[in-house]
């Protein structure tokens, strides 16, 4: 019974850590935007 409580507590704690890390990673990715910089291109003549 005691081991079962520890396993459940560890599973809950691990799940909370995973969700916190996933939310942080999502926020970091949300702040970065894809910027396309257009510059002059040299087209070779045939």
N, C-alpha and C positions, 0 to 999 in steps of 0.2 A: 504494500500500500504506500509506503514511504517512497519507494523508487518510482512508482507511478506518478506521484505528485511532482517529483523532481523532473521527470521526463516531460510532463505536461507544462511545467513552468519553463523549462528550457525551450520547448517548442514555441511557446507564446513569445518568449523573449527574442528568439531567433527570428520569428515572423515580424516582430516589431522592428528589429534592426534592418531586416531586408526591405520592409516598406519605407523606412526612413531613408535608406540609401537610394532606393529607386526614385523616391520623390525628389531628393536632392539632385540626382543625375538628370531627371526630367527638367527641373528648373534651370540647370546649367545649360542644357541643350536649347531650351526655349529662349535664352538670352542671346544666343549666337544666331545671327541671321546669315543666310547665304547671300553674299554680295557678288554681283557679276560686274566686273570692271571692263568697260569697253575701251579699247585702245585702237590705234591705227594698225591696220594689217597691210603687209606688203604682199601683193599677189604677183606671182611670177608670170612673166609674159611667155607665150609659146613661141 
